[in-house]
Amino acid sequence: MNPVIELRDVTKDYGGGRGVFDVSLAVEQGEVFGFLGPNGAGKTVTMRNLMGFIKPGSGAVSINGMDCFDDRAKIQRDLGYLPGEIAIMDEMTGTKFLEFMAGMKKIRDLRRMRELIELFELDPSRKIRKMSKGTKQKVGLVCAFMGSPGIVLLDEPTSGLDPLMQSRFIDLVLEEKRRGATIMLSSHLFEEVERTCDRVAFIRAGRIAAIETMDDVRKSRKRVFSVAFSSEAEQSRYLASHAEARASGSAIEVVVSGLMDGFVKDLATYGVADLSAREQSLEELFLHLYGMDGKGAGNE
Ligand SMILES: Nc1ncnc2c1ncn2[C@@H]1O[C@H](COP(=O)(O)OP(=O)(O)OP(=O)(O)O)[C@@H](O)[C@H]1O
């Protein structure tokens, strides 16, 4: 099967180690593909290459077999895009902007636009300049999805959205996937990628570190337990026989993978005042999977 979105050995070098280097990936029809990496890793540069806003120094970027730079007008007829920074047409109201964009995209049926406005509880009547970051983001999301495009590129889609709206966004992506859309989204938030994506590429310092299925990532992800002991003596006793445990303030942290059984039974032989668990953060996952330090380009 031919991929819908493809980058082959793409390099855009801004000097000083900045940019993207030898990036290759392929997104199949109907797939939701995550592009995960810390600040400055090269997510936006990659997205802008796909949008045909910039031409790579070397390598090939294509959508449906067409060159993203040379054929951008044709590609964009069936493409929705959410930029990382929405700073356009500030003087227009949200309503005027959406109508203007619908006109540009030749969308005649505005029902989907109204549905999306309702979904995100968006009040588009104010001037974009006066909107909060989250409200602008909603305008951008409505704009990206209102034409029910076959391909959607989203650069940090939930930035500025509150948890309820983040969860509406996740539902929307899953609904669009069922419709058959091919979606690529960049993020530095593990959760939205985990809940929406079939596969994920990790990018760091402009280079792809790995491309994995979400199932494989989930399997390799561990839990971090924070344990507060009933006394300092109990904490010392635990630390003395558990080299993997790290002291963290008045508690200790233990990373546990696989079955919890052994960890829980062992812990029950100590005096425990409090116990909480969390998923590994993106940085910890990076460190765990690739022995990396989780930092971006390192030159920001
Ligand atoms: N036009 C440009 N000129 C020079 N350097 C650039 C340009 N655009 C991007 N860069 C650099 O390329 C690197 C990757 O930037 P990019 O915006 O793609 O990161 P990102 O992964 O999207 O990060 P964030 O999560 O912070 O948005 C950064 O070091 C950035 O400073």
The ligand as a Tripos MOL2 file, in Angstrom:
@<TRIPOS>MOLECULE
LIG
   31    33     1     0     0
SMALL
NO_CHARGES

@<TRIPOS>ATOM
      1 N1         13.3000   29.5880   10.4290 N.pl3     1 LIG1
      2 C1         14.1920   29.0960   11.3000 C.ar      1 LIG1
      3 N2         15.4500   29.5970   11.3670 N.ar      1 LIG1
      4 C2         16.3700   29.0950   12.2150 C.ar      1 LIG1
      5 N3         16.1400   28.0740   13.0700 N.ar      1 LIG1
      6 C3         14.9080   27.5260   13.0530 C.ar      1 LIG1
      7 C4         13.8690   28.0040   12.1760 C.ar      1 LIG1
      8 N4         12.7600   27.2640   12.3920 N.ar      1 LIG1
      9 C5         13.0890   26.3770   13.3640 C.ar      1 LIG1
     10 N5         14.3530   26.5230   13.7640 N.ar      1 LIG1
     11 C6         15.0530   25.7180   14.7830 C.3       1 LIG1
     12 O1         14.8730   24.3300   14.4790 O.3       1 LIG1
     13 C7         14.7310   23.5740   15.6920 C.3       1 LIG1
     14 C8         13.4240   22.7910   15.6750 C.3       1 LIG1
     15 O2         12.3470   23.7070   15.8500 O.3       1 LIG1
     16 P1         10.8150   23.2840   15.8560 P.3       1 LIG1
     17 O3         10.0200   24.5470   15.9050 O.co2     1 LIG1
     18 O4         10.5350   22.3640   14.7240 O.co2     1 LIG1
     19 O5         10.6910   22.5000   17.2470 O.3       1 LIG1
     20 P2          9.3910   21.8100   17.8680 P.3       1 LIG1
     21 O6          9.7120   20.3600   18.0260 O.co2     1 LIG1
     22 O7          8.1870   22.1600   17.0740 O.co2     1 LIG1
     23 O8          9.3510   22.4670   19.3040 O.3       1 LIG1
     24 P3          8.1440   23.0870   20.1990 P.3       1 LIG1
     25 O9          7.5690   21.9170   20.9310 O.co2     1 LIG1
     26 O10         8.9060   24.0150   21.0900 O.co2     1 LIG1
     27 O11         7.1980   23.7630   19.2650 O.co2     1 LIG1
     28 C9         14.8340   24.5670   16.8250 C.3       1 LIG1
     29 O12        16.1680   24.5550   17.2870 O.3       1 LIG1
     30 C10        14.4840   25.8930   16.1740 C.3       1 LIG1
     31 O13        15.0950   26.9600   16.8570 O.3       1 LIG1
@<TRIPOS>BOND
     1     1     2 1
     2     2     3 ar
     3     2     7 ar
     4     3     4 ar
     5     4     5 ar
     6     5     6 ar
     7     6     7 ar
     8     6    10 ar
     9     7     8 ar
    10     8     9 ar
    11     9    10 ar
    12    10    11 1
    13    11    12 1
    14    11    30 1
    15    12    13 1
    16    13    14 1
    17    13    28 1
    18    14    15 1
    19    15    16 1
    20    16    17 2
    21    16    18 1
    22    16    19 1
    23    19    20 1
    24    20    21 2
    25    20    22 1
    26    20    23 1
    27    23    24 1
    28    24    25 2
    29    24    26 1
    30    24    27 1
    31    28    29 1
    32    28    30 1
    33    30    31 1
@<TRIPOS>SUBSTRUCTURE
     1 LIG1         1 GROUP 0 **** ****
